[in-house]
Amino acid sequence: MTIAEKIFEVAKPLPEPLALEALHFIEYLSNKNSDRAEMSDLSRAQETVMKHVWDNQDDEVWNDVKTL
């Protein structure tokens, strides 16, 4: 049985308000995952454009700065 089938089996007997809440939560997780993928794509796109800013002699001083 797949995970989706297990979710369906567990959700089937739920009363309508709880099933709707479960659906909203699954949609939230799906959107959150999609947003994360978009941010990753955006970060990779910026790397190419910003390479000349990040990788230069003047910028080397920042390479060893500790982050919080």
Order of alpha helices (4+ residues) and beta strands (2+ residues): alpha-alpha
